[in-house]
Amino acid sequence: MKDWDAYNGAARERGRELNGLHPELVKGFSALSRGAATTKHLDAKTRELIALAVAVSTRCDGCIDAHVRKAKVAGASKEEMAEALGVAIALNAGAAFTYALHVLDAAGE
């Protein structure tokens, strides 16, 4: 298992390095993140549970780290996170099932 605190520190260090090399890229990414976090209809906890499901689906360690931290601050319990992850797992299985049908289609008769 990962040492998430060490991972977070190393990711922040690399983020500062990337900012020094390409500040406009980091500025644009930050604006996108702020925009996504500004919602009128979803509360912070719901947004973070969605973010965790997407983070697992996209296999993004940095996203997992950031959104677990934010989900905790927003009041999400481990049980709620587990239910959100169940949705992600089911959808990923559904996507694999659907793509398996492409194989049958490509194989022909």
N, CA, C and O atoms as CSV, one atom per row, in Angstrom:
chain,resi,resn,atom,element,x,y,z
A,1,MET,N,N,0.825,-1.175,0.000
A,1,MET,CA,C,0.000,0.000,0.000
A,1,MET,C,C,0.877,1.249,0.000
A,1,MET,O,O,2.018,1.233,0.463
A,2,LYS,N,N,0.325,2.304,-0.520
A,2,LYS,CA,C,1.057,3.560,-0.612
A,2,LYS,C,C,1.090,4.294,0.723
A,2,LYS,O,O,0.187,4.165,1.549
A,3,ASP,N,N,2.141,5.057,0.907
A,3,ASP,CA,C,2.210,6.043,1.978
A,3,ASP,C,C,1.639,7.316,1.367
A,3,ASP,O,O,2.352,8.073,0.708
A,4,TRP,N,N,0.340,7.546,1.591
A,4,TRP,CA,C,-0.357,8.633,0.910
A,4,TRP,C,C,0.168,9.999,1.318
A,4,TRP,O,O,0.137,10.924,0.505
A,5,ASP,N,N,0.651,10.163,2.546
A,5,ASP,CA,C,1.205,11.450,2.942
A,5,ASP,C,C,2.506,11.724,2.190
A,5,ASP,O,O,2.742,12.848,1.748
A,6,ALA,N,N,3.348,10.703,2.044
A,6,ALA,CA,C,4.587,10.862,1.277
A,6,ALA,C,C,4.275,11.113,-0.194
A,6,ALA,O,O,4.916,11.938,-0.845
A,7,TYR,N,N,3.273,10.384,-0.712
A,7,TYR,CA,C,2.869,10.580,-2.106
A,7,TYR,C,C,2.419,12.023,-2.325
A,7,TYR,O,O,2.820,12.664,-3.296
A,8,ASN,N,N,1.579,12.531,-1.412
A,8,ASN,CA,C,1.062,13.882,-1.531
A,8,ASN,C,C,2.199,14.903,-1.538
A,8,ASN,O,O,2.198,15.829,-2.349
A,9,GLY,N,N,3.151,14.738,-0.649
A,9,GLY,CA,C,4.290,15.655,-0.591
A,9,GLY,C,C,5.107,15.633,-1.866
A,9,GLY,O,O,5.503,16.679,-2.381
A,10,ALA,N,N,5.360,14.426,-2.377
A,10,ALA,CA,C,6.137,14.301,-3.620
A,10,ALA,C,C,5.365,14.884,-4.809
A,10,ALA,O,O,5.958,15.532,-5.672
A,11,ALA,N,N,4.063,14.659,-4.858
A,11,ALA,CA,C,3.255,15.198,-5.953
A,11,ALA,C,C,3.246,16.725,-5.911
A,11,ALA,O,O,3.341,17.376,-6.952
A,12,ARG,N,N,3.134,17.290,-4.728
A,12,ARG,CA,C,3.152,18.752,-4.600
A,12,ARG,C,C,4.492,19.321,-5.065
A,12,ARG,O,O,4.542,20.354,-5.732
A,13,GLU,N,N,5.574,18.633,-4.705
A,13,GLU,CA,C,6.913,19.066,-5.126
A,13,GLU,C,C,7.021,19.060,-6.654
A,13,GLU,O,O,7.518,20.016,-7.250
A,14,ARG,N,N,6.559,17.991,-7.274
A,14,ARG,CA,C,6.589,17.899,-8.736
A,14,ARG,C,C,5.661,18.929,-9.370
A,14,ARG,O,O,5.960,19.474,-10.432
A,15,GLY,N,N,4.537,19.191,-8.715
A,15,GLY,CA,C,3.620,20.209,-9.215
A,15,GLY,C,C,4.261,21.587,-9.233
A,15,GLY,O,O,4.078,22.354,-10.178
A,16,ARG,N,N,5.004,21.894,-8.197
A,16,ARG,CA,C,5.728,23.167,-8.172
A,16,ARG,C,C,6.770,23.210,-9.289
A,16,ARG,O,O,6.974,24.248,-9.918
A,17,GLU,N,N,7.419,22.084,-9.528
A,17,GLU,CA,C,8.408,22.021,-10.606
A,17,GLU,C,C,7.738,22.263,-11.961
A,17,GLU,O,O,8.234,23.044,-12.773
A,18,LEU,N,N,6.612,21.591,-12.198
A,18,LEU,CA,C,5.894,21.785,-13.459
A,18,LEU,C,C,5.421,23.230,-13.597
A,18,LEU,O,O,5.471,23.797,-14.688
A,19,ASN,N,N,4.964,23.828,-12.498
A,19,ASN,CA,C,4.544,25.227,-12.528
A,19,ASN,C,C,5.692,26.137,-12.956
A,19,ASN,O,O,5.487,27.089,-13.709
A,20,GLY,N,N,6.892,25.844,-12.478
A,20,GLY,CA,C,8.060,26.630,-12.872
A,20,GLY,C,C,8.400,26.467,-14.342
A,20,GLY,O,O,8.849,27.411,-14.993
A,21,LEU,N,N,8.187,25.277,-14.857
A,21,LEU,CA,C,8.501,24.998,-16.263
A,21,LEU,C,C,7.416,25.485,-17.218
A,21,LEU,O,O,7.715,25.912,-18.333
A,22,HIS,N,N,6.147,25.421,-16.780
A,22,HIS,CA,C,5.031,25.776,-17.670
A,22,HIS,C,C,3.891,26.375,-16.847
A,22,HIS,O,O,2.863,25.730,-16.644
A,23,PRO,N,N,4.073,27.603,-16.376
A,23,PRO,CA,C,3.084,28.207,-15.484
A,23,PRO,C,C,1.692,28.367,-16.121
A,23,PRO,O,O,0.690,28.262,-15.415
A,24,GLU,N,N,1.609,28.612,-17.400
A,24,GLU,CA,C,0.301,28.776,-18.043
A,24,GLU,C,C,-0.489,27.473,-18.034
A,24,GLU,O,O,-1.713,27.492,-17.899
A,25,LEU,N,N,0.189,26.356,-18.174
A,25,LEU,CA,C,-0.480,25.056,-18.102
A,25,LEU,C,C,-1.104,24.854,-16.723
A,25,LEU,O,O,-2.271,24.481,-16.604
A,26,VAL,N,N,-0.317,25.103,-15.696
A,26,VAL,CA,C,-0.797,24.917,-14.324
A,26,VAL,C,C,-1.913,25.920,-14.019
A,26,VAL,O,O,-2.888,25.581,-13.348
A,27,LYS,N,N,-1.770,27.133,-14.505
A,27,LYS,CA,C,-2.814,28.143,-14.319
A,27,LYS,C,C,-4.122,27.685,-14.967
A,27,LYS,O,O,-5.186,27.832,-14.367
A,28,GLY,N,N,-4.061,27.138,-16.166
A,28,GLY,CA,C,-5.252,26.639,-16.851
A,28,GLY,C,C,-5.877,25.459,-16.131
A,28,GLY,O,O,-7.098,25.389,-15.997
A,29,PHE,N,N,-5.051,24.534,-15.667
A,29,PHE,CA,C,-5.553,23.382,-14.924
A,29,PHE,C,C,-6.231,23.831,-13.638
A,29,PHE,O,O,-7.289,23.317,-13.274
A,30,SER,N,N,-5.621,24.788,-12.954
A,30,SER,CA,C,-6.200,25.298,-11.711
A,30,SER,C,C,-7.550,25.960,-11.967
A,30,SER,O,O,-8.484,25.795,-11.183
A,31,ALA,N,N,-7.653,26.706,-13.058
A,31,ALA,CA,C,-8.928,27.347,-13.399
A,31,ALA,C,C,-9.997,26.299,-13.688
A,31,ALA,O,O,-11.145,26.456,-13.271
A,32,LEU,N,N,-9.634,25.241,-14.392
A,32,LEU,CA,C,-10.571,24.161,-14.687
A,32,LEU,C,C,-11.043,23.494,-13.395
A,32,LEU,O,O,-12.232,23.219,-13.230
A,33,SER,N,N,-10.125,23.240,-12.498
A,33,SER,CA,C,-10.466,22.615,-11.219
A,33,SER,C,C,-11.390,23.501,-10.395
A,33,SER,O,O,-12.357,23.019,-9.805
A,34,ARG,N,N,-11.094,24.797,-10.356
A,34,ARG,CA,C,-11.959,25.728,-9.618
A,34,ARG,C,C,-13.356,25.766,-10.239
A,34,ARG,O,O,-14.358,25.794,-9.525
A,35,GLY,N,N,-13.415,25.767,-11.564
A,35,GLY,CA,C,-14.703,25.782,-12.247
A,35,GLY,C,C,-15.528,24.546,-11.945
A,35,GLY,O,O,-16.736,24.642,-11.728
A,36,ALA,N,N,-14.896,23.400,-11.928
A,36,ALA,CA,C,-15.606,22.153,-11.642
A,36,ALA,C,C,-16.087,22.094,-10.197
A,36,ALA,O,O,-17.086,21.440,-9.897
A,37,ALA,N,N,-15.385,22.766,-9.314
A,37,ALA,CA,C,-15.754,22.757,-7.898
A,37,ALA,C,C,-16.843,23.793,-7.576
A,37,ALA,O,O,-17.378,23.824,-6.467
A,38,THR,N,N,-17.151,24.621,-8.546
A,38,THR,CA,C,-18.172,25.651,-8.346
A,38,THR,C,C,-19.484,25.147,-8.933
A,38,THR,O,O,-19.711,25.226,-10.140
A,39,THR,N,N,-20.339,24.629,-8.066
A,39,THR,CA,C,-21.609,24.063,-8.517
A,39,THR,C,C,-22.754,24.696,-7.741
A,39,THR,O,O,-22.576,25.199,-6.631
A,40,LYS,N,N,-23.922,24.660,-8.345
A,40,LYS,CA,C,-25.119,25.205,-7.707
A,40,LYS,C,C,-26.028,24.102,-7.184
A,40,LYS,O,O,-26.834,24.342,-6.284
A,41,HIS,N,N,-25.913,22.912,-7.728
A,41,HIS,CA,C,-26.876,21.862,-7.414
A,41,HIS,C,C,-26.284,20.665,-6.675
A,41,HIS,O,O,-27.024,19.880,-6.082
A,42,LEU,N,N,-24.979,20.519,-6.701
A,42,LEU,CA,C,-24.336,19.415,-5.988
A,42,LEU,C,C,-23.604,19.962,-4.771
A,42,LEU,O,O,-22.921,20.984,-4.851
A,43,ASP,N,N,-23.752,19.277,-3.652
A,43,ASP,CA,C,-22.985,19.698,-2.490
A,43,ASP,C,C,-21.567,19.134,-2.587
A,43,ASP,O,O,-21.282,18.265,-3.410
A,44,ALA,N,N,-20.694,19.644,-1.735
A,44,ALA,CA,C,-19.275,19.264,-1.779
A,44,ALA,C,C,-19.079,17.768,-1.601
A,44,ALA,O,O,-18.252,17.168,-2.288
A,45,LYS,N,N,-19.827,17.156,-0.689
A,45,LYS,CA,C,-19.656,15.720,-0.446
A,45,LYS,C,C,-20.024,14.911,-1.687
A,45,LYS,O,O,-19.310,13.978,-2.054
A,46,THR,N,N,-21.124,15.262,-2.329
A,46,THR,CA,C,-21.535,14.540,-3.537
A,46,THR,C,C,-20.491,14.696,-4.640
A,46,THR,O,O,-20.138,13.725,-5.309
A,47,ARG,N,N,-20.000,15.918,-4.825
A,47,ARG,CA,C,-18.957,16.153,-5.842
A,47,ARG,C,C,-17.736,15.285,-5.563
A,47,ARG,O,O,-17.170,14.688,-6.478
A,48,GLU,N,N,-17.335,15.217,-4.302
A,48,GLU,CA,C,-16.129,14.450,-3.972
A,48,GLU,C,C,-16.350,12.954,-4.123
A,48,GLU,O,O,-15.423,12.239,-4.506
A,49,LEU,N,N,-17.548,12.458,-3.836
A,49,LEU,CA,C,-17.836,11.038,-4.051
A,49,LEU,C,C,-17.810,10.706,-5.543
A,49,LEU,O,O,-17.320,9.647,-5.936
A,50,ILE,N,N,-18.332,11.603,-6.366
A,50,ILE,CA,C,-18.247,11.417,-7.822
A,50,ILE,C,C,-16.783,11.435,-8.246
A,50,ILE,O,O,-16.345,10.594,-9.031
A,51,ALA,N,N,-16.033,12.397,-7.722
A,51,ALA,CA,C,-14.616,12.505,-8.070
A,51,ALA,C,C,-13.850,11.236,-7.706
A,51,ALA,O,O,-12.976,10.804,-8.458
A,52,LEU,N,N,-14.168,10.638,-6.563
A,52,LEU,CA,C,-13.493,9.399,-6.175
A,52,LEU,C,C,-13.818,8.261,-7.132
A,52,LEU,O,O,-12.938,7.480,-7.496
A,53,ALA,N,N,-15.075,8.165,-7.540
A,53,ALA,CA,C,-15.456,7.117,-8.489
A,53,ALA,C,C,-14.718,7.302,-9.810
A,53,ALA,O,O,-14.240,6.335,-10.403
A,54,VAL,N,N,-14.629,8.543,-10.264
A,54,VAL,CA,C,-13.910,8.815,-11.515
A,54,VAL,C,C,-12.413,8.561,-11.330
A,54,VAL,O,O,-11.761,8.022,-12.224
A,55,ALA,N,N,-11.870,8.943,-10.181
A,55,ALA,CA,C,-10.441,8.735,-9.921
A,55,ALA,C,C,-10.064,7.264,-9.993
A,55,ALA,O,O,-9.017,6.907,-10.532
A,56,VAL,N,N,-10.924,6.415,-9.446
A,56,VAL,CA,C,-10.676,4.968,-9.515
A,56,VAL,C,C,-10.795,4.492,-10.959
A,56,VAL,O,O,-9.981,3.692,-11.422
A,57,SER,N,N,-11.801,4.979,-11.663
A,57,SER,CA,C,-12.023,4.556,-13.050
A,57,SER,C,C,-10.880,4.965,-13.960
A,57,SER,O,O,-10.533,4.237,-14.891
A,58,THR,N,N,-10.292,6.130,-13.697
A,58,THR,CA,C,-9.187,6.610,-14.539
A,58,THR,C,C,-7.817,6.218,-13.988
A,58,THR,O,O,-6.783,6.518,-14.584
A,59,ARG,N,N,-7.831,5.544,-12.841
A,59,ARG,CA,C,-6.593,5.074,-12.191
A,59,ARG,C,C,-5.611,6.210,-11.920
A,59,ARG,O,O,-4.427,6.118,-12.243
A,60,CYS,N,N,-6.128,7.282,-11.321
A,60,CYS,CA,C,-5.317,8.476,-11.058
A,60,CYS,C,C,-4.982,8.554,-9.569
A,60,CYS,O,O,-5.829,8.925,-8.757
A,61,ASP,N,N,-3.749,8.206,-9.216
A,61,ASP,CA,C,-3.332,8.249,-7.810
A,61,ASP,C,C,-3.436,9.654,-7.225
A,61,ASP,O,O,-3.876,9.820,-6.087
A,62,GLY,N,N,-3.038,10.655,-7.987
A,62,GLY,CA,C,-3.122,12.023,-7.499
A,62,GLY,C,C,-4.560,12.434,-7.224
A,62,GLY,O,O,-4.843,13.133,-6.251
A,63,CYS,N,N,-5.467,11.992,-8.096
A,63,CYS,CA,C,-6.891,12.294,-7.902
A,63,CYS,C,C,-7.421,11.583,-6.666
A,63,CYS,O,O,-8.171,12.168,-5.885
A,64,ILE,N,N,-7.033,10.321,-6.485
A,64,ILE,CA,C,-7.462,9.582,-5.292
A,64,ILE,C,C,-6.991,10.313,-4.046
A,64,ILE,O,O,-7.771,10.542,-3.121
A,65,ASP,N,N,-5.721,10.679,-4.021
A,65,ASP,CA,C,-5.161,11.377,-2.869
A,65,ASP,C,C,-5.919,12.668,-2.588
A,65,ASP,O,O,-6.358,12.894,-1.460
A,66,ALA,N,N,-6.075,13.501,-3.581
A,66,ALA,CA,C,-6.713,14.807,-3.377
A,66,ALA,C,C,-8.180,14.668,-2.981
A,66,ALA,O,O,-8.655,15.372,-2.090
A,67,HIS,N,N,-8.892,13.765,-3.639
A,67,HIS,CA,C,-10.331,13.710,-3.406
A,67,HIS,C,C,-10.719,12.907,-2.169
A,67,HIS,O,O,-11.803,13.118,-1.625
A,68,VAL,N,N,-9.866,11.991,-1.708
A,68,VAL,CA,C,-10.123,11.375,-0.398
A,68,VAL,C,C,-9.998,12.451,0.676
A,68,VAL,O,O,-10.827,12.530,1.582
A,69,ARG,N,N,-8.973,13.267,0.573
A,69,ARG,CA,C,-8.779,14.342,1.557
A,69,ARG,C,C,-9.974,15.292,1.549
A,69,ARG,O,O,-10.494,15.657,2.603
A,70,LYS,N,N,-10.407,15.691,0.344
A,70,LYS,CA,C,-11.536,16.626,0.232
A,70,LYS,C,C,-12.846,15.977,0.664
A,70,LYS,O,O,-13.697,16.632,1.265
A,71,ALA,N,N,-13.009,14.699,0.361
A,71,ALA,CA,C,-14.238,13.996,0.772
A,71,ALA,C,C,-14.334,13.938,2.288
A,71,ALA,O,O,-15.413,14.127,2.851
A,72,LYS,N,N,-13.211,13.677,2.954
A,72,LYS,CA,C,-13.217,13.651,4.415
A,72,LYS,C,C,-13.612,15.017,4.982
A,72,LYS,O,O,-14.421,15.100,5.905
A,73,VAL,N,N,-13.037,16.082,4.424
A,73,VAL,CA,C,-13.360,17.432,4.887
A,73,VAL,C,C,-14.845,17.728,4.656
A,73,VAL,O,O,-15.481,18.409,5.461
A,74,ALA,N,N,-15.391,17.209,3.548
A,74,ALA,CA,C,-16.802,17.440,3.227
A,74,ALA,C,C,-17.740,16.556,4.053
A,74,ALA,O,O,-18.961,16.664,3.936
A,75,GLY,N,N,-17.170,15.683,4.888
A,75,GLY,CA,C,-17.982,14.865,5.780
A,75,GLY,C,C,-18.322,13.480,5.265
A,75,GLY,O,O,-19.173,12.804,5.843
A,76,ALA,N,N,-17.682,13.041,4.196
A,76,ALA,CA,C,-17.954,11.704,3.663
A,76,ALA,C,C,-17.346,10.638,4.570
A,76,ALA,O,O,-16.206,10.759,5.017
A,77,SER,N,N,-18.115,9.612,4.827
A,77,SER,CA,C,-17.630,8.487,5.632
A,77,SER,C,C,-16.978,7.450,4.723
A,77,SER,O,O,-17.141,7.484,3.503
A,78,LYS,N,N,-16.243,6.537,5.330
A,78,LYS,CA,C,-15.659,5.430,4.560
A,78,LYS,C,C,-16.762,4.607,3.904
A,78,LYS,O,O,-16.596,4.117,2.787
A,79,GLU,N,N,-17.878,4.458,4.592
A,79,GLU,CA,C,-18.994,3.682,4.046
A,79,GLU,C,C,-19.565,4.359,2.797
A,79,GLU,O,O,-19.884,3.687,1.817
A,80,GLU,N,N,-19.691,5.682,2.832
A,80,GLU,CA,C,-20.172,6.404,1.650
A,80,GLU,C,C,-19.170,6.304,0.504
A,80,GLU,O,O,-19.551,6.136,-0.654
A,81,MET,N,N,-17.891,6.409,0.839
A,81,MET,CA,C,-16.862,6.258,-0.193
A,81,MET,C,C,-16.940,4.863,-0.805
A,81,MET,O,O,-16.830,4.708,-2.021
A,82,ALA,N,N,-17.129,3.852,0.034
A,82,ALA,CA,C,-17.224,2.473,-0.462
A,82,ALA,C,C,-18.408,2.314,-1.411
A,82,ALA,O,O,-18.292,1.627,-2.425
A,83,GLU,N,N,-19.538,2.934,-1.101
A,83,GLU,CA,C,-20.693,2.841,-1.993
A,83,GLU,C,C,-20.426,3.536,-3.316
A,83,GLU,O,O,-20.821,3.032,-4.367
A,84,ALA,N,N,-19.759,4.689,-3.284
A,84,ALA,CA,C,-19.393,5.376,-4.530
A,84,ALA,C,C,-18.439,4.513,-5.352
A,84,ALA,O,O,-18.541,4.454,-6.577
A,85,LEU,N,N,-17.518,3.849,-4.669
A,85,LEU,CA,C,-16.571,2.974,-5.364
A,85,LEU,C,C,-17.280,1.766,-5.955
A,85,LEU,O,O,-16.884,1.267,-7.009
A,86,GLY,N,N,-18.328,1.292,-5.284
A,86,GLY,CA,C,-19.125,0.196,-5.835
A,86,GLY,C,C,-19.745,0.581,-7.174
A,86,GLY,O,O,-19.803,-0.231,-8.098
A,87,VAL,N,N,-20.204,1.821,-7.268
A,87,VAL,CA,C,-20.756,2.303,-8.543
A,87,VAL,C,C,-19.660,2.316,-9.605
A,87,VAL,O,O,-19.883,1.882,-10.736
A,88,ALA,N,N,-18.481,2.810,-9.246
A,88,ALA,CA,C,-17.369,2.857,-10.205
A,88,ALA,C,C,-16.983,1.452,-10.672
A,88,ALA,O,O,-16.751,1.231,-11.861
A,89,ILE,N,N,-16.917,0.522,-9.749
A,89,ILE,CA,C,-16.550,-0.853,-10.096
A,89,ILE,C,C,-17.587,-1.458,-11.026
A,89,ILE,O,O,-17.237,-2.101,-12.015
A,90,ALA,N,N,-18.854,-1.256,-10.715
A,90,ALA,CA,C,-19.921,-1.809,-11.557
A,90,ALA,C,C,-19.893,-1.209,-12.959
A,90,ALA,O,O,-20.060,-1.924,-13.947
A,91,LEU,N,N,-19.682,0.098,-13.045
A,91,LEU,CA,C,-19.643,0.732,-14.361
A,91,LEU,C,C,-18.436,0.298,-15.171
A,91,LEU,O,O,-18.526,0.131,-16.387
A,92,ASN,N,N,-17.301,0.113,-14.497
A,92,ASN,CA,C,-16.128,-0.374,-15.213
A,92,ASN,C,C,-16.344,-1.800,-15.707
A,92,ASN,O,O,-15.909,-2.149,-16.804
A,93,ALA,N,N,-17.014,-2.624,-14.906
A,93,ALA,CA,C,-17.343,-3.981,-15.347
A,93,ALA,C,C,-18.313,-3.926,-16.521
A,93,ALA,O,O,-18.193,-4.700,-17.470
A,94,GLY,N,N,-19.274,-3.008,-16.454
A,94,GLY,CA,C,-20.221,-2.847,-17.547
A,94,GLY,C,C,-19.536,-2.415,-18.828
A,94,GLY,O,O,-19.881,-2.887,-19.911
A,95,ALA,N,N,-18.573,-1.526,-18.711
A,95,ALA,CA,C,-17.817,-1.092,-19.897
A,95,ALA,C,C,-17.027,-2.259,-20.499
A,95,ALA,O,O,-16.983,-2.418,-21.718
A,96,ALA,N,N,-16.403,-3.074,-19.639
A,96,ALA,CA,C,-15.668,-4.240,-20.137
A,96,ALA,C,C,-16.613,-5.219,-20.819
A,96,ALA,O,O,-16.284,-5.788,-21.860
A,97,PHE,N,N,-17.786,-5.413,-20.229
A,97,PHE,CA,C,-18.781,-6.306,-20.834
A,97,PHE,C,C,-19.185,-5.783,-22.217
A,97,PHE,O,O,-19.239,-6.546,-23.181
A,98,THR,N,N,-19.462,-4.503,-22.305
A,98,THR,CA,C,-19.867,-3.906,-23.575
A,98,THR,C,C,-18.755,-4.033,-24.619
A,98,THR,O,O,-19.030,-4.341,-25.779
A,99,TYR,N,N,-17.513,-3.801,-24.219
A,99,TYR,CA,C,-16.406,-3.922,-25.167
A,99,TYR,C,C,-16.159,-5.373,-25.550
A,99,TYR,O,O,-15.662,-5.641,-26.644
A,100,ALA,N,N,-16.492,-6.308,-24.678
A,100,ALA,CA,C,-16.393,-7.723,-25.044
A,100,ALA,C,C,-17.312,-8.017,-26.227
A,100,ALA,O,O,-16.988,-8.859,-27.064
A,101,LEU,N,N,-18.433,-7.346,-26.305
A,101,LEU,CA,C,-19.346,-7.515,-27.431
A,101,LEU,C,C,-18.705,-7.050,-28.737
A,101,LEU,O,O,-18.994,-7.594,-29.803
A,102,HIS,N,N,-17.835,-6.043,-28.653
A,102,HIS,CA,C,-17.105,-5.597,-29.839
A,102,HIS,C,C,-16.215,-6.722,-30.381
A,102,HIS,O,O,-16.070,-6.889,-31.592
A,103,VAL,N,N,-15.627,-7.483,-29.461
A,103,VAL,CA,C,-14.784,-8.607,-29.883
A,103,VAL,C,C,-15.620,-9.614,-30.662
A,103,VAL,O,O,-15.202,-10.078,-31.723
A,104,LEU,N,N,-16.788,-9.952,-30.149
A,104,LEU,CA,C,-17.669,-10.897,-30.866
A,104,LEU,C,C,-18.057,-10.347,-32.224
A,104,LEU,O,O,-18.113,-11.085,-33.208
A,105,ASP,N,N,-18.326,-9.049,-32.278
A,105,ASP,CA,C,-18.680,-8.405,-33.529
A,105,ASP,C,C,-17.513,-8.473,-34.505
A,105,ASP,O,O,-17.700,-8.804,-35.676
A,106,ALA,N,N,-16.307,-8.158,-34.028
A,106,ALA,CA,C,-15.117,-8.176,-34.879
A,106,ALA,C,C,-14.777,-9.583,-35.354
A,106,ALA,O,O,-14.251,-9.759,-36.454
A,107,ALA,N,N,-15.075,-10.587,-34.529
A,107,ALA,CA,C,-14.782,-11.971,-34.892
A,107,ALA,C,C,-15.723,-12.482,-35.988
A,107,ALA,O,O,-15.448,-13.484,-36.647
A,108,GLY,N,N,-16.820,-11.779,-36.163
A,108,GLY,CA,C,-17.771,-12.190,-37.203
A,108,GLY,C,C,-18.523,-13.434,-36.776
A,108,GLY,O,O,-18.688,-13.715,-35.589
A,109,GLU,N,N,-18.974,-14.169,-37.776
A,109,GLU,CA,C,-19.788,-15.357,-37.514
A,109,GLU,C,C,-18.940,-16.415,-36.963
A,109,GLU,O,O,-19.428,-17.507,-36.670
